[in-house]
Amino acid sequence: MRRRLLPNAVALVVAFLTAFPLYWMVLSALKPDGEIQSLDVRPWTTNPTLDNFARVLTGEGFGRYLLNSAGVALTVVVLSAGVAFLAAVAVTRLRFRFRTTVLIMFLIAQMVPVEALTIPLFFVVRDLGLLNTLASLVVVQLAFTLPFAIWMMRGFVAAVPEALEEAAMIDGAGRATVLWRIMFPLVAPGLVATSVFSFITAWNDFIFARTFIISAKDNQTLPAALLVFFKPDENDWGGIMAASTLMTIPVLIFFVAVQRRLVSGLGGAVKD
């Protein structure tokens, strides 16, 4: 019993430190302006209000920005999952020249800071004619999420016994059938785990959205649209917290939807 006391206490402290900022965000969103700006800071409110949420939801373009963010994030999730799956199968099952070099390049790509690549990517996107379009965000987010997704999926594919594929091919199944009817269901938990990473990365993106969406206001995403609540004289903290709370809800829904698959994915892949 005493041996479990310390780990449980540490877990509670970590959980508190993780949940407190979220609690404070929701609390600030429910506070009236007078309490938010008051010097008497309290971790509760006696006069909760939904005015901040109403101001955000009735603001110009919030629904459009929400759809833009959702469209970009879901497109990145689907494309990165499909490409990562096929690429992981290729680097795991096929023997080709420079295979190790390709894997090392995937790791190196994760070490480069996003800020260092923003300006070069701006010129690339401009030359492709994708500035001020949501496609620019999809392409760039794919470039950043795929190396991690491929490297992670490689472990799941490698854990699938090759005997299953050989048995299916002996029974007359083609390569495509083996991939989509045998391999894909077995590594699906791993795809879910990588999809969570891809979704959060695309959903929370601010730098690229601010850099590539310059004048097309209708193509802005939620993180960039939050700037409307930052004003030169006084920031609208109630609106900022309410919008941030609303931005968190789709992430929570996505987590709940893939929770079971995510747990099995993080726990490991198929064992021989």
C-alpha positions in Angstrom: 0.0 0.0 0.0 2.8 2.4 0.9 4.6 1.6 -2.3 1.6 2.8 -4.3 1.2 6.0 -2.3 4.1 7.9 -3.9 3.3 7.0 -7.5 -0.4 7.8 -6.9 0.5 11.2 -5.4 2.8 12.0 -8.3 0.1 11.0 -10.7 -2.4 13.3 -9.0 0.0 16.2 -9.0 0.7 15.7 -12.7 -3.0 15.4 -13.5 -3.7 18.6 -11.5 -1.0 20.6 -13.3 -2.3 19.3 -16.6 -6.0 20.0 -16.0 -5.7 23.3 -14.1 -4.9 25.5 -17.2 -7.9 23.9 -19.0 -10.1 24.7 -15.9 -8.8 28.2 -15.8 -9.6 28.7 -19.5 -13.2 27.5 -19.1 -13.6 29.5 -15.9 -12.3 32.7 -17.6 -14.7 32.1 -20.5 -17.6 32.0 -18.0 -16.6 35.0 -16.0 -18.1 38.5 -16.7 -15.7 41.1 -17.9 -15.6 42.8 -14.5 -14.3 39.6 -12.8 -11.7 38.9 -15.5 -10.1 42.3 -15.1 -10.4 42.5 -11.4 -7.2 42.4 -9.3 -9.0 40.1 -6.8 -8.3 36.8 -8.6 -10.5 33.9 -7.5 -10.6 30.3 -8.8 -14.3 30.4 -9.1 -17.1 32.7 -10.1 -20.5 33.5 -8.5 -21.9 35.1 -11.6 -21.3 32.8 -14.6 -22.3 34.1 -17.9 -22.4 32.9 -21.5 -21.9 36.4 -23.0 -18.4 35.6 -24.1 -19.5 32.5 -26.0 -22.4 34.4 -27.5 -20.0 37.2 -28.7 -17.7 34.6 -30.2 -20.4 32.6 -31.9 -22.2 35.6 -33.3 -18.9 37.2 -34.5 -18.3 37.5 -38.2 -16.9 34.3 -39.8 -16.5 32.0 -36.8 -18.5 29.2 -38.3 -16.5 29.5 -41.6 -13.2 29.5 -39.8 -14.3 26.4 -37.8 -15.2 24.6 -41.1 -11.8 25.7 -42.6 -9.9 24.3 -39.7 -11.9 21.1 -39.6 -11.5 20.6 -43.4 -7.7 21.1 -43.3 -7.2 18.9 -40.2 -9.4 16.0 -41.5 -7.8 16.1 -45.0 -4.3 16.0 -43.4 -5.4 13.0 -41.2 -6.8 11.0 -44.1 -3.9 11.7 -46.5 -1.2 11.2 -44.0 -2.7 8.0 -42.7 -2.9 6.5 -46.3 0.5 7.7 -47.4 2.2 6.7 -44.1 0.7 3.2 -44.3 1.9 2.6 -47.8 5.3 4.1 -47.2 5.7 2.1 -44.0 5.0 -1.1 -45.9 7.5 -0.1 -48.5 10.4 0.6 -46.2 9.6 -2.5 -44.0 8.8 -5.2 -46.5 10.7 -4.2 -49.6 14.5 -4.3 -50.0 15.8 -1.4 -52.0 18.9 0.7 -52.2 19.3 3.6 -49.7 16.4 2.3 -47.6 18.4 3.1 -44.4 19.2 6.5 -45.7 15.5 7.3 -46.3 14.7 6.3 -42.7 17.4 8.5 -41.3 16.1 11.4 -43.4 12.7 10.9 -41.8 14.3 11.4 -38.4 16.3 14.4 -39.5 13.2 16.0 -40.9 11.8 16.0 -37.4 14.8 17.9 -36.0 14.4 21.0 -38.1 12.5 23.8 -36.3 9.3 25.0 -37.9 10.4 28.6 -37.7 13.5 27.9 -39.8 11.5 26.5 -42.7 8.6 29.1 -42.7 10.3 31.5 -45.1 11.6 28.9 -47.6 8.2 27.2 -47.6 6.5 30.6 -48.3 8.5 30.9 -51.5 7.7 27.3 -52.4 4.0 27.8 -51.8 4.1 31.1 -53.8 5.8 29.4 -56.8 3.1 26.7 -56.7 0.4 29.3 -56.8 -1.2 28.1 -53.6 -1.0 31.3 -51.5 -4.3 32.3 -49.8 -5.7 28.8 -50.3 -6.4 26.0 -47.8 -4.5 23.6 -50.0 -1.3 25.4 -49.0 -1.9 24.4 -45.4 -2.7 20.8 -46.3 0.5 20.4 -48.3 2.7 21.9 -45.7 1.1 20.0 -42.8 1.5 16.8 -44.7 5.2 17.5 -45.2 5.6 17.9 -41.4 3.4 15.0 -40.2 4.4 12.3 -42.6 8.0 11.7 -41.4 6.8 11.0 -37.8 3.8 9.0 -39.1 5.9 6.8 -41.4 8.5 6.1 -38.7 5.8 5.2 -36.2 3.9 3.0 -38.6 7.1 1.2 -39.6 7.1 -0.5 -36.1 3.5 -1.6 -36.5 4.0 -3.0 -39.9 7.2 -4.8 -38.8 5.3 -6.5 -36.0 2.9 -8.1 -38.4 4.1 -11.7 -39.1 5.1 -12.1 -42.7 3.6 -15.6 -42.6 0.2 -14.1 -42.7 0.9 -12.4 -46.0 2.6 -15.4 -47.4 -0.4 -17.6 -46.5 -2.8 -15.2 -48.1 -0.7 -15.0 -51.3 -0.6 -18.8 -51.4 -4.4 -18.8 -51.3 -4.4 -16.6 -54.3 -4.7 -13.1 -52.8 -2.9 -10.3 -54.7 -0.7 -7.6 -53.2 -3.5 -5.1 -53.0 -5.8 -7.6 -51.2 -3.0 -8.5 -48.7 -2.5 -4.8 -48.0 -6.1 -3.7 -47.5 -7.8 -6.8 -46.1 -5.0 -8.3 -44.0 -2.3 -5.7 -43.2 -4.5 -2.6 -42.9 -6.9 -4.0 -40.2 -4.0 -5.2 -38.2 -2.1 -1.9 -38.1 -5.3 0.2 -37.8 -4.5 1.1 -34.1 -1.2 2.5 -35.2 -2.9 4.6 -37.8 -5.2 6.0 -35.2 -2.3 6.9 -33.0 -0.5 8.8 -35.8 -3.8 10.3 -36.9 -4.2 12.0 -33.5 -0.8 13.6 -33.9 -1.6 14.7 -37.4 -5.0 16.1 -36.3 -3.6 18.1 -33.4 -0.7 19.5 -35.4 -3.0 20.7 -38.2 -5.8 21.9 -36.0 -3.5 24.0 -33.8 -1.4 25.5 -36.6 -0.9 29.2 -36.3 2.4 30.0 -38.0 1.6 28.6 -41.4 -2.0 29.8 -41.4 -0.8 33.3 -40.6 2.0 33.1 -43.2 0.3 31.6 -46.2 -3.2 33.0 -45.8 -2.5 36.7 -46.3 -5.4 38.5 -47.8 -8.1 35.8 -48.2 -10.0 36.4 -45.0 -12.6 33.6 -45.9 -9.8 31.0 -45.8 -8.5 31.8 -42.4 -8.5 29.1 -39.7 -9.5 29.4 -36.1 -6.0 29.9 -34.5 -5.3 32.8 -36.8 -8.8 34.2 -36.4 -8.3 34.5 -32.7 -6.2 37.6 -33.4 -9.4 39.6 -33.8 -9.7 39.5 -30.0 -6.3 41.0 -29.4 -6.6 44.7 -29.6 -4.0 47.5 -29.3 -5.6 49.2 -26.3 -7.1 46.2 -24.4 -7.4 42.5 -25.2 -10.7 40.8 -25.0 -9.7 38.0 -22.6 -13.2 36.8 -22.2 -13.6 36.3 -26.0 -10.1 34.8 -26.2 -10.9 32.2 -23.5 -14.3 31.4 -25.0 -12.9 30.9 -28.5 -10.1 28.8 -27.1 -12.7 26.6 -25.2 -14.7 26.2 -28.4 -11.5 25.2 -30.3 -10.8 22.5 -27.7 -14.2 20.8 -28.1 -13.5 19.3 -31.6 -10.2 17.9 -30.3 -12.0 16.3 -27.4 -14.6 14.8 -29.7 -11.9 13.4 -31.9 -10.2 11.8 -28.9 -13.4 10.3 -27.6 -14.2 8.9 -31.1 -10.8 7.1 -31.4 -10.1 6.4 -27.7 -10.3 2.6 -27.9 -8.1 2.4 -31.0 -5.7 4.9 -29.6 -5.1 3.0 -26.4 -4.4 -0.3 -28.3 -2.3 1.6 -30.7 -0.1 3.1 -28.0 0.1 -0.2 -26.3 1.7 -2.0 -29.2 1.1 -3.8 -32.5 0.4 -7.4 -33.4 2.7 -10.0 -31.9 3.8 -13.1 -33.6 
